[in-house]
């Protein structure tokens, strides 16, 4: 499936869409040695922090795009209320 629309940020487009595809595949599981638990927890925490940063960056891209749209389509609103910060 290929979706398209105005690009806001890499991997993010603007437009109405709903995609729902449940995954029937089980999550792969593997055993780790007790001595590796601490290391694996650290790897998970790092991955979660990286994902959080990426989501925050995409949110800023979306906000910037929406501000541009508002400024171009509703200049009277922007002049009354000012730019969102």
ABEGO torsion letter per residue (X at the ends): XBBBEBBABBGBBBEBBBBBBBBABBBBBBBBBAAAAAAAAAAAAAAAAAAAAAAAAAAAAAAAAAAAAAAAABAAAAAAAEBBX
